[in-house]
Amino acid sequence: MTSISERLQAVRNRIAEAARLAGRPPESVVLLAVSKAHSTDAIRAAYAAGQVRFGENYAQEGLNKIAALSDLPLEWHFIGPLQSNKTRLVAEHFSWVHSVDRLKIAQRLNDGRPPRLPPLNVCIQVNISGEASKSGCEPSDLPALARTVAALPRLRLRGLMAIPEPTTDIALQRQRFRMLRELSEALQSEGLVLDTLSMGMSDDFPAAIAEGATLVRIGTAIFGERAKRPIHASTS
Ligand SMILES: *Cc1c(COP(=O)(O)O)cnc(C)c1O
């Protein structure tokens, strides 16, 4: 069995190779290690191998891990569907939220971000798979939502995020990721300053990097297969 540190290094090498093929510097792609359903011991092993950014999908599971790992200088990203009753805790304990898809959630995150902390970094999640996906804002709603989010004082709009439907068709992977990049470019041509394209997971990150991903969210390729149900830090 390979260790987390070996798998992490293999992922870093593949990111660097994809960046090289795209004519981009390897450091232009940030690796977010998606630790949902994995134990705090697994996160400590990844940290020991140099990984500091971690992504969690479930608010309570993430909060438990943040508390259990508060001795480490980690950066926490919330990447899952967000319910309004969890926005305050997420705004207090995470540095980033990638899954803002409606104004109500953005407003609540803004209101819940403590004044002692810098503005919360956010990405707007966009549905680029049409019928196949229920999460993310519709591309037609994006310009208005982006302008409103960018104006919220306790949020810092960093960019866009998407989870395209899984496919092994590389051309289709690239087409979806290209669409997100073009949506981002359209917003930037209207004057919004965006520096993040959060796209690409274990099975499609090379295509995402080819299309301009600046942050890839990778779980399985680093930590191995997940158990079906999320685990909690207290039971690890
Ligand atoms: C689980 C998850 C990932 C990581 O998926 P892998 O296929 O395990 O790399 C990335 N992004 C989001 C939003 C996820 O929910």
The ligand as a MOL file (V3000), in Angstrom:
LIG
                    3D

  0  0  0     0  0            999 V3000
M  V30 BEGIN CTAB
M  V30 COUNTS 15 15 0 0 0
M  V30 BEGIN ATOM
M  V30 1 C -15.3650 15.1560 -2.9320 0
M  V30 2 C -15.1110 16.3900 -3.6870 0
M  V30 3 C -13.8920 16.5960 -4.3530 0
M  V30 4 C -12.7960 15.5430 -4.4380 0
M  V30 5 O -13.2110 14.4790 -5.2330 0
M  V30 6 P -12.1800 13.2900 -5.6220 0
M  V30 7 O -12.8250 12.6770 -6.8100 0
M  V30 8 O -12.1540 12.3780 -4.4450 0
M  V30 9 O -10.8760 13.8940 -5.9130 0
M  V30 10 C -13.6950 17.8160 -4.9730 0
M  V30 11 N -14.6280 18.7870 -4.9430 0
M  V30 12 C -15.8090 18.6260 -4.3190 0
M  V30 13 C -16.7920 19.7390 -4.3150 0
M  V30 14 C -16.0880 17.4250 -3.6910 0
M  V30 15 O -17.2750 17.2710 -3.0940 0
M  V30 END ATOM
M  V30 BEGIN BOND
M  V30 1 1 1 2
M  V30 2 1 2 3
M  V30 3 2 2 14
M  V30 4 1 3 4
M  V30 5 2 3 10
M  V30 6 1 4 5
M  V30 7 1 5 6
M  V30 8 2 6 7
M  V30 9 1 6 8
M  V30 10 1 6 9
M  V30 11 1 10 11
M  V30 12 2 11 12
M  V30 13 1 12 13
M  V30 14 1 12 14
M  V30 15 1 14 15
M  V30 END BOND
M  V30 END CTAB
M  END
